[in-house]
């Protein structure tokens, strides 16, 4: 699995790592049950701090996308499959908004204001 970050981005590195894992799930490059590389391997490979990767993995765990298991590491959860389904729903929503002449900014504002 290829994780990427942009050292020049204003976005925190842990968010970039987590976003890269999410993108891999949506793209079908990783699946429920797959093990993620160890935090140490990712940190070394990307040249970032180990705790940055651990923070990303913890955020993914909090979102229900990854299970962190002692001795087994980070494993993509069964719940992660819902991201792919959600991506399809989002595509329909974006197309509908475009048909109505809404800008992406307006659509994002509507989503942010929507009660959960």
C-alpha positions in Angstrom: 0.0 0.0 0.0 1.3 3.4 -1.0 0.7 6.2 1.5 1.5 9.7 0.4 2.0 13.1 2.1 2.8 16.6 1.0 5.4 18.1 3.3 4.6 21.6 1.9 0.9 21.3 2.7 -0.7 23.3 5.5 -2.7 20.2 6.4 -1.3 18.4 9.4 0.7 15.2 8.5 -1.4 12.9 10.6 -4.5 14.1 8.7 -2.7 13.4 5.4 -1.8 9.9 6.4 -5.3 9.2 7.5 -6.7 10.7 4.3 -4.3 8.5 2.3 -5.6 5.4 4.0 -9.2 6.4 3.4 -8.5 7.1 -0.3 -6.9 3.6 -0.6 -10.1 2.1 0.9 -12.4 4.0 -1.4 -10.2 3.1 -4.4 -10.3 -0.6 -3.6 -6.6 -0.8 -3.0 -7.1 -2.1 0.5 -10.0 -4.2 1.9 -11.6 -5.2 5.2 -9.3 -7.6 7.0 -6.1 -6.2 5.3 -3.3 -5.3 7.7 -1.9 -1.8 7.4 1.9 -1.4 7.5 3.2 -0.9 11.0 3.3 2.7 12.2 7.1 2.4 12.4 7.3 1.2 8.7 5.1 4.1 7.6 7.0 6.7 9.7 10.4 5.4 8.3 9.1 5.3 4.7 7.6 8.8 4.8 10.4 10.3 7.0 7.9 11.5 9.7 7.6 10.9 13.4 6.2 7.6 14.6 3.7 9.4 16.9 2.3 11.2 13.8 1.4 7.9 12.2 0.0 6.5 15.5 -2.3 9.6 15.7 -3.5 8.9 12.1 -4.2 5.3 13.0 -6.0 6.3 16.2 -8.2 8.7 14.2 -9.0 6.0 11.7 -9.9 3.7 14.7 -12.1 6.4 16.1 -13.9 6.6 12.8 -14.4 2.8 12.8 -12.3 2.2 9.8 -9.4 0.5 11.5 -9.1 -2.0 14.4 -6.0 -1.6 16.4 -5.0 -5.0 17.9 -2.1 -5.6 20.2 0.3 -7.9 18.5 -1.6 -7.8 15.2 -1.3 -4.1 14.4 -3.8 -2.0 12.4 -6.4 -4.0 10.5 -9.0 -2.5 8.1 -12.4 -3.1 9.8 -15.5 -4.5 8.1 -17.1 -1.1 8.6 -14.6 0.3 6.0 -16.6 -1.2 3.2 -19.3 1.4 3.9 -16.9 4.1 2.6 -17.2 2.6 -0.9 -21.0 2.7 -0.7 -20.9 6.2 0.7 -18.7 7.3 -2.2 -21.4 6.2 -4.6 -24.0 8.1 -2.7 -21.8 11.2 -2.7 -21.4 10.9 -6.5 -25.2 10.9 -6.9 -25.5 13.9 -4.5 -22.8 15.9 -6.3 -24.4 15.2 -9.7 -27.9 16.2 -8.4 -26.4 19.5 -6.9 -24.7 20.2 -10.3 -28.1 19.7 -12.1 -29.6 22.2 -9.7 -26.8 24.7 -10.4 -25.3 24.6 -6.9 -21.6 25.2 -6.6 -19.4 22.8 -4.6 -19.0 25.5 -2.0 -22.8 25.8 -1.5 -23.2 22.0 -1.4 -20.5 21.7 1.2 -22.1 24.5 3.3 -25.5 22.7 3.1 -23.8 19.4 4.3 -22.1 21.2 7.2 -25.4 22.7 8.3 -27.3 19.5 8.1 -27.9 17.9 11.5 -26.2 14.5 11.9 
